[in-house]
Amino acid sequence: MTKATFPEYFPNWAVSNLVGLLLLAIAFYIPAFSRKSWGLLMILASVVNAYIMATDPGCYIEFGVLAVPPMQRFIYSRYYARPELIVLPIAFCQFLIGVELLFDERSPRLRKIALGSLIIFFIGLVFLGIGSAFPSSLLYALTMAKCWPKLTKTKSKVD
């Protein structure tokens, strides 16, 4: 295993953070567009993760050297033996969340579940450190919070 360094990941890191800043800025003005963009990104991420898991599952281990120490221990222990047990369910959830965000007109409740799930997911990515393009995942979590549905006043019926 080769030791990865930040300069190797800089282009991906820069793009991830720029996309994060852009979608966060868009979320302030057009949250629905930002939310739908994230829906498409989540669907694409799920396809890419499933494809990579099928063709080169070891690549997920490479990012371990850039993770914070507790996450490194996790990656190089149980995770190393069977990464598909974690990555494939994550890819499946990414797909479901992406579909919900892309076609979210049906249920504000499902939209909140999808956005809340992504906030938790993105905060969890922080522990992967620079390998997850830190601090982009925090920008993503903020974007999900900004895309949260607005409270609407309901009229009560008095009979």
ROTI-402463 format. One record per atom (N, C-alpha, C, O): x, y, z; residue in one letter. Coordinates in steps of 0.02 Angstrom, whole numbers, plus 50000, padded with zeros to 5 digits. Each point is the difference from the previous one (the first is absolute). Layout:
<recs>
XYZA ...
</recs>
This chain:
<recs>
500424994250000M 499585005850000M 500455006250000M 500465000550040M 499395004149915T 500405006149997T 499685005350044T 499395000250010T 501035004150016K 499755005450043K 499785005749956K 500405003049964K 498964998650039A 499725005449961A 500145006750035A 500035000350061A 500065004849900T 500125006650028T 499495004949972T 499684998749949T 500265006950085F 499505004949980F 500095002549928F 499505000649964F 501125000950013P 500055002549931P 499704995349948P 499755002349948P 500264991350065E 499694995249952E 499255001149996E 499704998949947E 499995003150107Y 499285000750003Y 499775007249990Y 499405001450000Y 501075003349991F 499825007049997F 499495001649945F 499525003750013F 500564993849925P 499495001749949P 499294997850021P 499535003849993P 500414990150032N 499344997650022N 499755004050059N 499415001650005N 501055000050041W 499835004050059W 499745006849979W 499495002350026W 500865000949928A 499805006749978A 499324999949966A 499585004250014A 500314991049941V 499364999649965V 499434998750050V 499485003149996V 500634992350050S 499484998450050S 499825006150041S 499415001250013S 501095002650008N 499855005850041N 499695005749959N 499575003650026N 500644997249912L 499695005149957L 499274998349985L 499575004350001L 500294989349985V 499314997849989V 499605001150063V 499425002349997V 500874996150061G 499665001150063G 499825007250011G 499445001650021G 501035002949966L 499875007250008L 499475002449951L 499575003950018L 500484993849920L 499525002049949L 499294997850018L 499535004049997L 500394989650022L 499334997650016L 499735003050065L 499405000850008L 501055000950038L 499785003550061L 499765007049982L 499485002350024L 500895001249933A 499795006749979A 499344999749963A 499565004250012A 500364990949944I 499374999349963I 499434998650049I 499445002449990I 500704993750062A 499474998150048A 499725006250035A 499424999950022A 500975005449984F 499745006150032F 499495003549956F 499555003450026F 500514995849909Y 499565003649953Y 499484995549967Y 499425002049990Y 500794991849993I 499554995449966I 500084993150032I 500304995549970I 499435003650090P 500114993650035P 499744993949962P 500294994650003P 499165006349960A 499734994249962A 500494997849947A 500094994049989A 500245010649977F 500494998249949F 500604996550032F 500244994949974F 499995007750082S 500574996950035S 499814992950023S 500394995449993S 499015003950034R 499764993550024R 499964995049943R 500204994350007R 499535007949936K 499944995549943K 500694998349971K 500114994449977K 500355010450025S 500694998649978S 500314994750044S 500344995549975S 499545005050090W 500254995050046W 499674993249987W 500314994850008W 499065005349972G 499674993749983G 500364996549943G 500134994050002G 500025009949946L 500374997149943L 500694997750021L 500234994649980L 500125009550060L 500674998150023L 499994993650042L 500454995849994L 499045003450048M 499954993950041M 499874993849957M 500284994750013M 499305006049936I 499894994449955I 500654998249964I 500174994149995I 500185010949980L 500644998749966L 500514996950048L 500364995449982L 499665007150079A 500464997350050A 499854992750015A 500454996050009A 498915002349994S 499824993150014S 500234995449943S 500244994550013S 499675007749925V 500214996049943V 500774999250000V 500254994549989V 500105011050023V 500734999750001V 500254995550056V 500454995949990V 499265004850070N 500214995850056N 499884992649986N 500424995850015N 499005002649957A 499854993049984A 500474997349946A 500244994450005A 499905009749945Y 500464997949947Y 500714998950027Y 500324994949985Y 499925009850054I 500684999350027I 500034994050047I 500504996450000I 498985002550039M 500014994250044M 500034993649960M 500324995250021M 499365004649921A 500014994049958A 500664999149964A 500204994349987A 500145011149997T 500614999549960T 500655000850039T 500504996849983T 499505007450070D 500635001250037D 499855001750073D 500105005750021D 499664989550018P 499805001550069P 500585002550043P 499885003450050P 500734994949933G 500575002150040G 500125007549999G 500355002650044G 499375000949907C 500135007249997C 499695003750060C 500235005450017C 499264991750014Y 499705003250058Y 500484999950059Y 499945004250046Y 500524991249955I 500484999450055I 500555005349994I 500285002150051I 499875000249888E 500535004949989E 499895006450041E 500485003150022E 498904998849987F 499855006250036F 500124999450075F 499985005050036F 500134989049988G 500114998950071G 500585003950028G 499985002250058G 500554998649903V 500595003650026V 499865007450012V 500365003250038V 499114999449931L 499835007150009L 499465001150053L 499845005750016L 499894988950011A 499475000450049A 500285001650069A 500604999250013A 498955002950033V 500215001150069V 500134993250031V 499704995049980V 500755004750070P 500224993450027P 499464995050019P 500074994249983P 499395007850052P 499494994850015P 499694997049936P 499874994049997P 500035010249953M 499724997549937M 500524995749964M 499824995049968M 500825006850036Q 500534995849971Q 499974993050028Q 500044995049964Q 499905004550102R 499984993450032R 499404996049975R 500054994049988R 499395009450003F 499404996649975F 500114997649928F 499854994349983F 500425010149975I 500104998349929I 500494994249993I 499894995549959I 500635004550080Y 500514994849993Y 499864993750041Y 500424995650004Y 498995004150024S 499824993950037S 499444996449963S 500114997149947S 499305003150080R 499424996549970R 499835002549931R 499844996149955R 500205010450035Y 499825003049936Y 500454997449944Y 499764998649944Y 500875000750070Y 500474997749949Y 499814993149974Y 500084998649941Y 499684997250102A 499844993149980A 499394999849954A 500004996049953A 499495008050059R 499384999749961R 499715006949988R 499465001650026R 500865002749934P 499735006849990P 499315000049968P 499625004850009P 500214990049954E 499354999949967E 499424999850049E 499445002049984E 500694995550077L 499484999850051L 499795006950024L 499465000950029L 500975004049958I 499835006850019I 499855004349939I 499525003850000I 500894995549948V 499935004549943V 499364998649960V 499675004749979V 500154989150011L 499404998649960L 499355002350034L 499575002949966L 500354996050100P 499405003050032P 500005007649997P 499475003149993P 501125000050013I 500045007349994I 499795002149931I 499635004849992I 500614991749956A 499825001649931A 499254999449989A 499695004149967A 500014990750062F 499284999049994F 499625005850032F 499535002749972F 500694999350088C 499685005650035C 500115006649962C 499555004149996C 501054996849975Q 500125005949960Q 499505000449942Q 499745005349984Q 500144989049985F 499534999749944F 499305002050022F 499675004149968F 500104992950087L 499325001550025L 499945007450019L 499505003249983L 500994999450051I 499995007150019I 500025004449939I 499645005049996I 500774993249955G 500045003949938G 499345000349964G 499805005349976G 499864989050020V 499344999849967V 499525004550037V 499625003749970V 500384995950096E 499555004250040E 500145007449989E 499535003949991E 501104998150009L 500165007149992L 499865002449929L 499805005849991L 500294989949960L 499895002049931L 499255000649985L 499795004449963L 499824991150066F 499285000049988F 499635001050066F 499574995950019F 500585009550016D 499785000950069D 499335003550009D 499855002450054D 499764998149895E 499375003750005E 499464996150038E 499495003050019E 500614990749992R 499484995850029R 499905001150075R 499445000850023R 501114999250014S 499914999950072S 500545004150036S 500594998249997S 499225007350036P 500495003850039P 500324995750054P 500575001150019P 499054994150006R 500274995650053R 500584995749973R 500524999450032R 499394997749909L 500544996049969L 500605004549983L 500584997950007L 499285008249972R 500545004749984R 500415001450063R 500615000349997R 499055000650060K 500365001350062K 500414993950021K 500565000850024K 499174993349966I 500384993950015I 500624999649957I 500544998450024I 499395003049911A 500574999849954A 500525005250019A 500594998550002A 499195007650010L 500475005350018L 500344998650067L 500615001050007L 499014996750042G 500294998350065G 500504994349995G 500525000150032G 499324995049927S 500474994449989S 500655002449969S 500544997850019S 499405006849933L 500615002649969L 500415004350048L 500614999849998L 499055003950044I 500375004050049I 500424995450044I 500595001250012I 499114993450013I 500364995250042I 500564996749960I 500564999350025I 499294998749913F 500514996849957F 500595004649989F 500584998050006F 499285008349976F 500555004749985F 500415001650063F 500605000949995F 499084999550061I 500385001150062I 500444993950014I 500565000850024I 499194993349962G 500404993950008G 500604999849955G 500524997250018G 499435005949923L 500575000149954L 500585004250026L 500574999249978L 499295005250069V 500535004250029V 500584995750025V 500585002049995V 499264992150033F 500514995850029F 500464996749949F 500514997150018F 499305003449918L 500454997649947L 500535005249983L 500454998749960L 499505007250071G 500525005249992G 500065002449928G 499515000749964G 501115000750017I 500155002649933I 499774995249946I 499855002149944I 500144991450071G 499774995049951G 499285001049979G 499814997849946G 499805005650095S 499315001649981S 499935007449982S 499465002850000S 501115000349984A 500035007049980A 499785004750056A 499695005249986A 500464993150076F 499835004350057F 500245007149985F 500575000849978F 499045004250033P 499365000550035P 499395000049955P 499475002250020P 500604995149919S 499435000249954S 499384996650029S 499455002349988S 500654992450049S 499414996550027S 499615004550049S 499394999350007S 500965005150027L 499645004850044L 499615005049958L 499455002050019L 500845000149924L 499635004549955L 499384996549974L 499475003049994L 500604990649990Y 499434996149975Y 499464999550054Y 499405000849985Y 500804997950077A 499514999550054A 499645006750010A 499405000150011A 500975005449985L 499685006650006L 499515001249943L 499475003050010L 500714994649931T 499555000849943T 499354996250011T 499465002449986T 500604991450041M 499404996150014M 499565003650052M 499395000049994M 500925003050056A 499625003750050A 499665006149969A 499445001650017A 500905001749937K 499715005849967K 499434998049953K 499555004049987K 500464989949988C 499484997549956C 499414997150038C 499524997649970C 500515002650096W 499464997350041W 499355003649983W 500005006149992W 499444990350003P 499365003249983P 499815005350052P 500104999150060P 499645006349915K 499775005450044K 499374997750037K 499594996149974K 500335006550086L 499384998650037L 499435003849967L 500075005849981L 499384990950013T 499415003349972T 499475000450054T 499914995450040T 499735010049959K 499465000850048K 499404996249973K 499825000549942K 499874995850102T 499404996449980T 499405003450032T 500035002550056T 499444997649906K 499385003050026K 499644994750039K 499894994449976K 499915007350084S 499624995250040S 499265001049987S 499765005649992S 499904989050007K 499285000249990K 499665000350068K 500134995950044K 499455008849963V 499615000650061V 499284998549982V 499695003749962V 500054990850064D 499314998249985D 499545001850056D 499404998849996D 
</recs>
